[in-house]
Amino acid sequence: MSMTINSMNSLFSGIFGWNSQNSANSSQTMFGQDANLGINLSDYASIKSGAYHKLLKAYYENVPDDDKKTDSSSKKNTQTTQKEKVEELTRVENAADDVKDAADALLTQGNKSVFHKVEKTGADGKTTLGYDTDAIYKAVDKFVSSYNTMIDRGGDSENERVLKTTLSAVQNTKKNEDALNSIGIMIGSDNKLLIDADKFKAADMDTVKSLFNKTASFGYQTSANASMLSFYAERAASQASTYGANGTYTYNYQSGNLYDTGI
């Protein structure tokens, strides 16, 4: 590359008003190794205001054509990778949100609860109160389907927190394996759930209710896991898209997340 250390210092000085003395102070430079991961508050303001992009533009105007081509190719590959990461994490987030919605529907209390007993007329013409088994099965089957998608997508992620939270959901399910088996829900070798419609509808609906409609129940804990998974996936996706295609600051950046990554 044609630019020297001295010319870079001059460029920084012209854009940010830095001198060589400041450049030697790691707590005042953009690339220094200080407690804030190398970015102090004044530098952060420069990035957010777009001055950092101005620096990049000025720098690349002095780069030879061959170097520009190489960097352009590398930049394109990086952008593709980041885009794929964001898309993958968004799929995880959406799957987790679907599980939370399905679990919360089963957790609903009162007259709107799927476990609210309804009047049933028997073959003898007598009317009694009982569970709407078909409606309960439909709600649980939706939960099972959403859960399986979440485990698939969360398990394929490369994000450590997403993986750990997905594992936590799997472990919570295994703790409830016996109770789930008793109502016709089995855990497969791939950690996905399988529901036997006939066995489920013949099961004790009070047991089903205790698993999906109580505080601290399996359904409640799964909803909590899904909420955390959605949160971690959304935050990771936000971090993965800090800068746009042209190197400019984007609204997705959150300074708190930057500090969290260093803990």
Summary of the structure (lengths in Angstrom):
residues: 263
radius of gyration: 27.4
end to end distance: 35.4
largest distance: 96.7
contacts: 747
relative contact order: 0.11
helix: 64%
strand: 6%
